[in-house]
């Protein structure tokens, strides 16, 4: 009996292998005809009925829910079909599986925030060969795998914004300021800090003096104690810039519970949900980030313009993105959303991310 | 045996038919067919060749690891470090390539040796010191993943020649099915023959059923288990090579969490978590079932959260299912008047 089942199993395994080969053999490659014909329907108008899909790094993430809802508004404005899909964990391989699904569904535009700049390339290019247009936002892929990248903000824009915000908060008398950064070797942080120094050298900021840069390593506890140490070390400190969401929230928590509240100003890059309480209790007057809803909105319009044949993604191409106005494609097929968005007591309650 | 030969033979055949139909392997296999048929009829795209190509590509790494994992679980052990071995092998491949090793066979060989060594470390702790494999491999799950971050940090190595990355996903001539499935099929036959048609395979079941008895029967329990962990390590590393080339990206977090997908497939395939029971066919069918179901539901726009719930429910069904099936079979057997005395002697 035992040997019998063994033989049956063996036969069955062989049969399974044969079956796999047979399916393979009849599964002849019939590359489905490109559904979206490239022939432009006339200059200037957006095609109706485009299938535009948003593929965030992961679903159930408030930041992406906000950006994708911005995209949804835009897709409804151009009378397309909106969908949002994506993995529950932010991994490149899971994202590839969803890109494959979208290309099988003959999606016209895939708007994606990449979990890895190379790993999803093959799948995106396969989708493009099938006729889809690919727009990246928030996090770019290799430029060879997408048609456009929607850049949320430039390093220069962020530096200018942050210095302006701390200057406004500290007031006309100026004084000593410090930076609470993430890790000492974070490329983007260091670029921003360098640009802030250039900005601070301008005559209008002559009264602001950068005295220290400390690193909270993007850890809540470390950022908290670094803020504490910073204030002990520089008794005349008037303001802190923390261009990282973890840092600015930790610094705000320390300040709001200390005697420095209201005396030492704080700004940085943060999210409304983390900062709401500190804006309301007066610890922070204003902070910045880009508006994710606008980012998604712009990405959807850019994708629509690509799929309608209004633009090809080359430098200098112009298109209109609804309420946001006209945009021009820059170098490396990127479109810049604009300056960072400033959150303060008057507008913070309109945001949830 | 007082009965006439004819009825007894008929009864034996009837029992065999019932045994085959009632066996969990066949149930899972039928479920695959059912999902494929229902999917093709109701969901746009499931019948397209492209669908099967994507399903196959996704299944390859899971299959590669599930083959040795089946044998490990049959002996009553488990290896949870497989995804971390995969990740570490990816980063080492990337690091070697970045530092100037340009021969693909050499890189693959290096990864296989590395995987074998990592598996040997698991095997040594488990068989040499007699520690439980669950505890040891949870430890190495963390440790190997940590080492992967030591090798590449948060960087990715991605500049492989296009010929390598396209060859990993190249279809069999005239089809859309990737050729690597042939490698998997060949390996599946090797593992299948070893498990189901050799004394070594019978030994694995014996170890899983009663290690002490197996030892007295002359089976070298520790050595067998040791080599099984080595094989699992090497196969996980091979999956890592495929992973790196398919996604053209070596990262320290490659494959995070797929140990759960592998274990899920092995259990859904009817292998008992306590060892001693199950077979390779069921596991192969379970990998196919999970893959086809997930991709088909994804095409039907079922959200990721719902998919996770469905996979979880299937896993629970896989634990409950064979038990219920076993009890049903037991009841059927009891209905037969003379069977009990006979069946207990076999």
Contacts between the chains, C-beta under 8 A, distances in Angstrom:
chain1	res1	chain2	res2	distance
A	1	B	346	6.6
A	4	B	16	7.2
A	5	B	19	7.3
A	5	B	23	7.9
A	6	B	196	4.7
A	6	B	197	6.1
A	7	B	197	8.0
A	8	B	20	6.3
A	9	B	25	7.1
A	9	B	192	7.5
A	9	B	196	5.1
A	9	B	279	5.3
A	9	B	280	7.4
A	9	B	281	5.4
A	10	B	192	6.5
A	10	B	193	7.2
A	10	B	196	5.6
A	10	B	197	6.0
A	12	B	25	7.1
A	12	B	26	7.9
A	12	B	29	7.7
A	12	B	281	5.1
A	13	B	188	6.9
A	13	B	189	7.0
A	13	B	192	4.7
A	13	B	196	7.9
A	13	B	280	6.5
A	13	B	281	5.2
A	13	B	284	7.2
A	14	B	189	7.5
A	16	B	29	7.5
A	16	B	281	6.7
A	16	B	284	6.2
A	16	B	285	7.4
A	17	B	185	4.9
A	17	B	188	7.1
A	17	B	189	6.9
A	20	B	177	7.7
A	20	B	181	6.6
A	20	B	185	6.7
A	21	B	185	8.0
A	23	B	52	6.5
A	23	B	177	7.4
A	24	B	52	7.9
A	24	B	172	5.8
A	24	B	175	4.4
A	24	B	176	7.8
A	24	B	177	3.7
A	24	B	181	7.6
A	25	B	174	7.4
A	25	B	175	6.2
A	27	B	49	3.8
A	27	B	52	5.8
A	27	B	53	7.8
A	27	B	175	5.4
A	27	B	176	5.4
A	27	B	177	6.3
A	28	B	49	6.8
A	28	B	174	6.7
A	28	B	175	6.9
A	28	B	176	8.0
A	29	B	49	6.2
A	29	B	171	7.3
A	29	B	174	7.6
A	29	B	175	6.9
A	29	B	176	5.2
A	30	B	49	6.8
A	32	B	48	7.3
A	32	B	50	7.9
A	59	B	303	7.0
A	59	B	304	5.4
A	59	B	305	7.5
A	60	B	305	7.2
A	83	B	301	6.8
A	85	B	298	7.7
A	85	B	301	6.8
A	85	B	303	7.6
A	85	B	304	7.7
A	86	B	304	6.5
A	87	B	304	5.6
A	88	B	304	4.1
A	88	B	305	6.1
A	88	B	307	8.0
A	88	B	308	6.0
A	89	B	257	7.1
A	91	B	253	7.1
A	91	B	256	6.5
A	91	B	257	7.7
A	92	B	247	6.3
A	92	B	249	6.8
A	92	B	251	7.6
A	93	B	243	7.5
A	93	B	247	6.3
A	93	B	254	7.6
A	93	B	255	7.4
A	96	B	247	6.8
A	97	B	54	7.3
A	97	B	58	6.2
A	97	B	294	8.0
A	97	B	295	7.3
A	97	B	298	6.9
A	98	B	298	6.8
A	100	B	50	8.0
A	100	B	54	4.4
A	101	B	54	7.9
A	101	B	295	7.1
A	101	B	298	4.6
A	101	B	299	5.5
A	103	B	50	7.8
A	104	B	45	4.4
A	104	B	48	6.6
A	104	B	50	5.8
A	104	B	51	6.2
A	104	B	54	7.5
A	104	B	299	6.2
A	105	B	44	7.5
A	105	B	45	6.6
A	105	B	299	6.7
A	116	B	156	6.4
A	116	B	247	7.4
A	116	B	249	5.5
A	116	B	251	6.6
A	117	B	156	7.6
A	117	B	158	7.6
A	118	B	156	6.4
A	118	B	158	3.6
A	118	B	247	7.5
A	118	B	248	5.4
A	118	B	249	4.4
A	119	B	156	7.6
A	119	B	158	7.6
A	119	B	247	3.9
A	119	B	248	6.7
A	119	B	249	3.9
A	119	B	251	7.4
A	120	B	247	7.8
A	121	B	248	6.5
A	122	B	165	7.0
A	122	B	169	7.2
A	122	B	246	7.6
A	122	B	247	7.3
A	122	B	248	6.3
A	142	B	158	8.0
